[in-house]
Amino acid sequence: MSTIKVNSIKNTSTDDGGIAIDNSGHVQVDGVQLPTAGALSNRNLVVNGGMRVAQRGTSFADATSDTYAADRWEYERSTSAVVTVSQETDAPPGYKNSIKAEITTADTSTAATAFTQFLYKIEANDISHLAYGTADAKTCTISFWAKHSLAGTYPFSVQNHNGTRVFPSSYTINTANTWEYKTITFAGDTGGTWTTNGTETGMRFILCWNMGSNFTGGTAGAWAATTGYADLTPTTGPDINGTVGNTVQWSGVQLEVGSKATPFEHRSYGDDLAKCQRYYYKHVENIGKNYANATYYTSTLIAAHISFPTTMRVAPSLEVESGTNYYRAFRNGAADDFDNMTIVRAHVNGAALDASGTGASGTAGHGAVLATQNANSFIAFTAEL
């Protein structure tokens, strides 16, 4: 078999476009990188990498750990800085949204135990093909857009499910307040223990800033064993938390198999929403929204069932806003107001709920339609990693 070795293939009449082949044999067509491994579609292991879905809300002042301004992106902190996290419409070209953290009260001295980060967790079922923890572990590349108010080198880290294996890394912002595209490639981890099957966490990575010295002893660019999430990153990063008004933003996050980043895989909004609802599903919110058919089990207890639009990761727990007369049951020509919903049984496709409160006074066996009765009312189900 003969081999033709060239760097590029172009039409004789133009230098625009064509096929380019780099020194490693990887191919670009019209300047667009082809995958170096894996499938052409469903490349991105990240759900909601474009930050478009925000079921819980779009802005949270004085955000606490476990705040989600965009689905799947968990803000975590251990710092005295007060931070507002939000979903923004300021985004890089070709994108609609980003996630943002803005300092509203400064922390001028980063403690050794301090950290501020957006944490992303990938379900073990979704990394089975990576074969981490074996000799066949695959090289992966993460790419994203970043816009930060301070130029400099920022920490980044990939980890196994419990942080006992870490890949410390970093990226550099060259110009403040400007969207910049970044890529980080990491070899597959052949060591340590990885969870690569099931519904628990398989892989984690963090987009972080102001990491304390307990977490910043890692050697960039190499997998290592560690304990207690030590040595996650090689640097603390510029002092974002030190000044009110400083910001960090990200969008277009993609994690894929291969040694080269390919263009971001834009999914339909419906696809992104359905993937997010595997982990969190907001069933209803605000006032005047019907949300379930129900039956009076007794005169003061109403039984209802809610089906989920997609199979959730595990049987979820209930998140509900309770208050006096927050909910209403329409029944038998009348309406009863009640205060609270509690989950009785749940599985991955639905949940049985009980409604109760001082206003419920129907007749056992009668049917009812349940509705929200307050602007703060909401009912949601969470099966987050």
N, C-alpha and C positions, 0 to 999 in steps of 0.2 A: 504494500500500500504506500502511495506517495503522499507527502506532506508539503503543503504550500505554507510558507512562513511569511506573514506580512504584519505590519502595524495597523493598517487601515485599508478599507475598500471604499472608493468613492466613484461617482460618475465623472467622466472625463471633462464635463462642461462646468463643474462647480466644485467648490470646497465646502459647500454647505451640506451638513448631514453626512450620511454614510455609516459605515461600520468601523468602529475602533476597537483594537485589541491591545490590552496593556501587557506589561512584562510578565504578568502571572497567567496570561491567557484568558482573562476575563473580558467580556464583550459589552460594548455600548452600541446602541442603535440610535442614531440621531441625537446623541448626547445623553440618552437615557440608559442607566445601568440595568443590565439584565441580572436576575438572581444568580448567585454563584452556587446555590444549593437550594433544594426544596422546591415547592410548587410556585406557579405564577400567581395564583390566587390564594386567599387565606394565609398570606405570608405573615401578617402582623399578629403577634401573640398578645398585643396590648388591646384591651377593650376600651373604647372611648378615648383613643389617643388624640383625637381632635377636640376634646373637651366640650362636645356639643350637648351632651345629656347631663342635666342637673336636676334630678327629681326632688332633692331635699331643699333646694333654694339656690340663689345665685350670689348671695353676699352674707358673710357672717363676721360681725365685729367681735373683737376680743375672743377670737376663735380658740377653742379648747382642743385637745387631742381627740381624734376620731371625728373631726369635722370634714365634711365632703362638700366642696363648692362645685365639684363636677364628679359625677358617678365614677367609682373605682379609685379615685385619687384622694387618699386619706392624709389630711394634715396632722402631723404629730409635733409636739413640742415639749421641751423641758427648759424653760427660759423665763426670765421676768419680763421680757419684751412682750408688748401687747400687739397682736397682729390681726389685721382684717384679711380674710381669704375670700376670694370671689372668682366667679366666672365672668370673663370680660369679652367684649366684642372687638377689642384691640387684638389683632392677630396677624401673623405673617401672611404674605401673598398666597392666595389660594385656600385660606382657612377662614373660618367664621369666628372661632372662639379660642380663648386661652384660659389658663388658671393663673391667678396672681396672688401674691402675698405682699401686703404693705404694712410697714411698721407705723403704729400709732402711738406707742410709748416705747422709748428706747431702752435697751439693755447695753450699757456702755462697757461691761466687763463680762466676757463669755466664760462661764464657769467650766470646770473640767467635765462636769456631768451634763452640760447643756447640749441641746440639739434642736434644730428646726428643720423640718423636711416635709416633702410630699412622698408618701410611701405607696408603692404599687405592689400588689401581691398577685401571682399567677397560680391558678389552680393546678394541682399536680397532674390531673388528667391531660392538661394542655401542654405539658413539657415531656411527655413520655418519649416522643420521638427524638428528643435531644440526647438521651442516653447518658445523662450526667451521673458521675460516680462510677463509670465504666471506661474501658479503654476506647470505646467508640464515641465518646462525648464529642458533640459537634460545636464548631466555632459559630458564634453568633455576633450580630452587629446591632447596636441600638443607635437610632438617629432621632434628633429632635431639633426644634427651634427654641431659642432662649433669648430673652430680653431682660437685662438687669440694669439697675441704676448705677452700679459700680463696675468698672472694668476690672479684670483680674482673673485668677485661676480658682475655679469652684470645684468642690468635692462631689464625687459620684461613687456609687457602690452597688455591686450585684452580690446577692447572698443566697444561700440555700434557705430552707424553710425556717431554720432556727438560728441562723447567723453563726453557725460553727464553721462554715466555709465562706470566705469573702473574696471578692475581686475588687480591690480599691482602685479608683481611677479619678480622673479630673478632666475638665475642659476649660478653655480660656475664652472669656468675653473680651474682645479687642476694643470695642467702642460702646460706651454706656448708652442705655436707652435706645438701642438699635437691635432689631431682630437679626440674629445670626444662626446659621445652620451648623449643627455639630453632629459628629459621628464618633462612636467608641466601639471598637471591635475587641472581643475577648475569646480566647481559646476555650474549648469545652473543658470542664473540670473533670479530670479522671480520678480524683481522690475524694475522700470524705463520704458522708452519708447523705443521699438525696432522696426525697420522696417524689417518685415519678409516676405514681398511680393513685387514684382515689380523688376525693373531693376536698382534701386539705391543701394547705399552701405547699407549692412545689418550689417556687422561686420568688425572690423579692428583689426590688431595686429601689433606690432612693434618689430623688432630686433634692439636694439639701444645701444648706448654707449655715454658717456660724456653728460648726461642730466643735464641741469641747475636746480638750486634749485626751480624754479617756477614749476617744473614738478615732483619733487622727494619726495613729502610729503605723498605718498600713503602708506597704511597699506597692507603689503604683504598677499596674500591668501584670500582676501575677496572682494566681489563686493561693490562698493560705488558710491554714487552720487557725481558729481563734475561739475565744469564749466570751460570753456576755456582750456580744456585739462590739468588742474592742477591735481596734485596727481596721475599722470600716473604710476609712478614707485616708489619703495621704496628706491632706491639708484641711485647715479650718475654713478657708475661703475668705473673701473680703468681708469687712465688718458691716454687713447689711443691717443687723439688729441695732447697731450703735447710733443710728440717726433716724429721727422721725421723718417719714416720707420716703425712705428707701423702699425699693420694690424688686421683686423677682417674678418672672413670668415664663411659662412654657406652653408649647403647643406642638402638634404634629409628632407625637412620640410613637416610634415604631421599633419593635424588637423582632428580628427575623433570623433565620438560619442563613449562614454564609459570611464571607469575609468582606463583603461590600454592601453598602446601604443602597437600597432601591427606592424609587419614588414612593411617597406615602400612599398607602392603600386606603383610598377614600371609600368608605362603605355608605350605603343609604342610611338616613337617620333612623328608619324603622329597624334596620339590622343592628345598629348601635344600641338603640333603646332595648330591643329584645335581649341582647347579650347582657346589658346592664341589669335587666330585670331578673336575671338568674341570681343576682346577689342582693338586689334591693328593688322592691316594688311598692310604689306609692299608689294605693288603690283609689283614694279620694281625698280632697282637701277643700277648704273654704265652705261657705254657707250654701244651703239649698241644693245639695247634690245627693240624689238617691244612690245608695251603694249596696243594698242587699234586700232580697226577699227573706222573710223571717216568719216564725211561728211563736205565739205565746206559749211557752212551756208550762208556766204557771201564770197567775195574774200579774206578777211583778218581775218575771224573768222571761226574756225574749231570746230565742235561739235562732242563729243565722249561720249561713255558710257562704264563704267567698272563694271563688275559683281564681287561680292565677293565670295570667296570659301565657306564661312559659314555665317550664319545669325549673324550680329553684334548686340551688346547689345542695341544700339540706333542708329539712323541715325548719321553717323560719320562726323567729320570735316576732311578737307584735310590737309596733311602735304606734302609740295613739296619744292624742292630746285630750285630756279629760278636764271637765269643768261643769259647773252647774248648767243643766239644760243645754249641753253641747250637741245633743243628738235627739232625733224625734222619730217616733214610730207612728205611721199612719195606719189606723185599723178600724174597721167596723163603723165607719162614719165619724170617727173621732181621731184625735192625735194625742199621744203621750210623749212628753219630753223626759229624757233621762240623761245621765251624767257620764257614763263610762262604758267601754267595751273591754272584755277580757277574752283571751284566747283559751279555748278548752282543749282542742286537739288540732294538730297541724301535720301536714305531710308536704311533699315537694310540689304538689299540684293544687293544694287548697287548704283552707282552715275553717274550723268550726268556732264561732264566737258566741259569747253570751253578752246581752245588753241588760243593764240594770240601773236602778236609781230611784229616787223618791217619787218621780212622776209616772212610772210605769204602773198601769192599773187596768189591764185588759182582761180578757177572758181566756182561760187555758184552751188551746186548740184553735183559736182564731189566727188568721194570717195577718201579716203586716208588711209594710214597706218601710225600710229604714233610710233616714236621710240625715245629713249634717245640718246643724242649726246654729252654728257660730262661725265667724270668719276665721277663727283659730283652729277649727276642727280639722283633723286629718287622721287617716288610718293607713298604715304602711306596714310592710313585712320585710325583715332583714335576715339575710343569710350570708352576710359578708365573711370573707376569710379573716 
